[in-house]
Amino acid sequence: MSEENNFLRKVYKLRENPFTDRSGIGPIDYFVGQRRQKESWTKAIDGRKNGRGSSLNLIIGDYGYGKTFSLWMILEQYKNDAELLSVYLKLLREDFTSKFGVDFIQRIFSAVRIEQLNKIKAKKALEKIPDGLKQQANVLIKWLDGDELAMMFLSGKEQLKATDLNKLGLRQNIKSTEVAKVYFILFLYTLKESGKPTLLLCVDECEYLFSQMRGAKVANVINTLRDIYDLPTSPEVKGLGLDIANIIFFLGITQGGWTNFNNLERKEQSQGGPFGALLSRVQKAIELEPFSREETEELIKRRLSYNSVEKRFEKELLIPYTKDFVEYVYELTLGNPRHIIERCDYTLAEGKEQRIPKLTRAFAEKVFESHGLIKEPIHSLTSGSQTRKRRKRVAR
């Protein structure tokens, strides 16, 4: 063990620097702040799970306010719920795709953990599918059995060759959203028949839609999301005679991305379009807020009292800092969670290296100066009036 790590354990009584992971994702009890927001998403999920229609909800917040963490918290909160299957994915893949609908559905298949399903019930349900869908149902049965070709076909990770497609009883790979939707509908049917009547779909980084696509391509993405939202109660599904799982969406998006949505909705009001249709389906728009001074200290306390080896919080708080350190971090960050974690990471790392017994404001000032970090408050990019306008749109 290095001298620095030995100091970390003996003086700070910590096994590792708990601020190294700046995403905020960790044990569920790391969760600090946003309690009102948590109540909102809990109400939205509990009110719509095992229902018929879908639910569309937004998690809105600037960078560092915890959108990804909130989506992760939602998944953690409901991971053991018998009525839900939870899936996380980003709205767009890293590489450009010309067929969003195909790609989005295939990435859902890729993200599903098959072991969460009751395979016996699922396969029995698929065996009862009408003859016109037998071919697709057989692919899903093989997917449930872990067949590698079926998994590659449904996830789109590889375009199968003719010989491999023939083994699945198919002639071509999934080329269109309409074809992908058939497989997705059968999946939702399988989900419900296997005892999980709701798909909880957490979709992150929706704001990148506006930087990666333009014009008709953006409209196509929005229209596809609306179409997938409508599936459980659509004439298309009713015509197949299937009762499928409903979908609870949570879309994580920045304030800037949300503003783009609203601006495009206003532009299309005279001619119609997909933005108004999608936004009219929003059940809850949950806006994340900066931490208060008390929440800032609570975040620091929780990070510094968690025993990562025993996976528990110690009864005695192991907090090597002074009150003026917390005050200073709060002043600098204005309650931005990511910035709080970042500043504490730098300070604790330097404290360990320099053998500082407690983290103080005076020491933090020296650390931030040495790293070329701002020592004055990080001002918000929006004025109070702009923020009020933005909140009016969120509350619409």
C-alpha positions, 0 to 999 in steps of 0.5 A, spaced: 500 500 500 502 506 498 504 512 503 498 516 500 493 510 500 495 509 507 494 516 509 487 516 506 485 510 510 488 512 517 487 519 517 481 520 513 478 513 515 476 512 507 478 506 503 478 510 496 477 517 494 469 517 493 469 523 489 473 520 483 466 517 480 463 524 477 457 521 474 454 521 481 452 513 480 453 509 486 449 506 491 442 508 491 443 511 498 448 516 495 441 519 492 441 527 495 436 532 493 431 532 488 426 529 493 420 533 490 422 530 483 423 523 485 416 523 488 413 526 481 417 520 477 414 515 482 407 517 482 408 517 474 410 510 474 406 507 479 400 510 476 401 507 469 404 500 470 400 495 468 396 500 464 394 500 457 396 506 454 403 509 455 406 514 459 411 519 456 415 523 461 421 528 461 427 529 466 430 536 464 436 539 467 442 543 465 449 539 464 451 537 471 444 537 474 444 529 474 439 527 468 443 521 467 443 520 475 436 521 475 434 516 470 439 511 473 435 512 480 429 510 476 432 504 474 435 502 481 428 504 484 424 499 480 429 494 478 426 489 483 419 490 481 415 484 478 411 488 473 416 492 470 422 490 465 427 496 465 431 498 459 436 504 459 439 507 452 441 513 449 437 516 444 442 516 438 448 511 437 455 514 437 455 513 429 450 516 424 444 512 422 440 513 417 434 509 419 432 511 426 426 507 428 430 500 426 436 502 430 432 504 436 428 498 436 434 494 435 438 497 441 432 496 445 433 488 444 440 489 445 439 492 452 434 487 454 437 482 459 433 476 457 434 472 464 429 477 467 424 474 463 420 468 464 422 464 458 417 458 459 411 463 459 414 467 454 415 461 449 408 458 450 405 465 448 409 465 442 407 458 440 400 461 440 402 467 435 397 467 429 400 463 422 402 470 419 407 472 424 410 465 426 416 466 422 418 472 427 415 469 433 420 463 431 426 468 431 424 471 438 423 464 441 431 462 439 433 469 441 430 467 448 434 461 448 440 465 447 441 463 440 447 467 437 444 468 430 437 471 433 441 475 438 445 478 432 439 479 428 434 482 433 440 487 436 443 489 429 450 488 431 451 484 425 448 484 418 447 477 417 449 473 411 444 469 407 446 462 409 445 465 417 439 468 415 436 461 412 438 458 418 433 463 422 428 461 416 429 469 414 431 472 407 433 478 409 436 483 415 431 488 418 431 494 413 425 498 415 422 501 421 415 497 419 419 490 420 422 492 426 416 494 429 413 487 428 418 484 432 418 489 437 410 488 438 411 481 439 416 482 444 411 487 448 406 481 447 411 476 450 413 481 455 406 481 458 404 474 457 411 472 461 408 476 467 411 483 466 406 488 463 410 494 463 416 496 459 420 502 463 424 505 458 429 510 460 432 514 454 438 519 455 442 524 451 436 526 447 438 533 446 444 531 441 438 530 436 439 537 435 446 537 434 447 530 430 440 531 425 437 537 421 430 538 418 426 532 416 431 527 419 429 530 426 422 530 425 422 523 423 425 521 430 420 525 433 414 521 429 418 514 430 418 516 438 410 518 437 409 512 433 412 507 438 409 511 444 402 509 441 403 502 439 399 499 445 393 502 444 394 502 436 389 500 431 395 496 428 396 492 434 388 491 435 388 488 428 393 483 430 389 481 436 394 481 441 394 484 448 401 487 449 405 491 454 405 498 455 411 503 455 413 508 460 418 513 457 423 517 461 427 522 456 433 525 459 434 532 456 438 539 457 434 545 458 437 547 451 434 541 448 427 542 451 427 549 448 429 547 441 423 542 442 418 548 444 421 552 439 420 547 433 413 546 436 411 553 435 414 553 428 409 548 426 403 550 429 400 553 422 402 547 418 402 541 423 407 536 424 410 531 429 413 536 435 406 538 437 403 531 437 409 528 441 409 534 446 401 533 447 403 526 450 407 528 455 405 526 462 410 530 466 416 534 465 420 534 471 425 539 472 432 538 476 434 544 480 441 546 483 442 543 490 441 547 496 447 549 501 444 543 506 443 538 500 451 540 498 453 538 505 449 532 505 452 530 498 459 531 501 457 527 508 454 521 504 460 520 500 465 521 505 461 516 510 460 510 505 464 504 506 465 501 499 468 494 501 462 493 506 457 496 502 454 500 507 454 507 510 458 508 517 454 510 523 460 515 525 461 520 519 468 520 517 468 527 515 475 530 514 472 537 513 470 544 516 464 548 515 467 553 511 469 548 506 462 546 505 460 553 504 466 555 499 464 549 495 457 551 495 458 558 493 463 556 487 458 551 484 451 554 486 449 547 487 451 544 481 452 537 483 457 535 478 461 541 480 460 539 487 463 532 486 469 535 481 471 540 486 471 535 492 475 530 488 481 535 487 481 537 494 481 530 497 486 528 492 491 534 494 489 533 501 491 525 501 498 527 497 499 533 502 497 529 508 492 535 510 488 532 516 482 536 514 479 539 508 478 547 509 476 553 505 484 556 505 486 549 503 481 548 497 483 555 495 490 553 494 488 547 490 483 550 485 488 555 484 494 550 482 489 547 478 487 553 474 480 553 477 475 559 478 475 561 485 469 565 484 462 563 483 460 559 477 455 564 474 449 561 471 448 562 464 441 564 464 438 570 467 432 570 473 427 572 467 429 567 462 429 561 468 422 563 470 420 563 462 423 556 462 419 553 468 413 556 465 414 552 459 416 546 463 409 546 467 405 547 461 
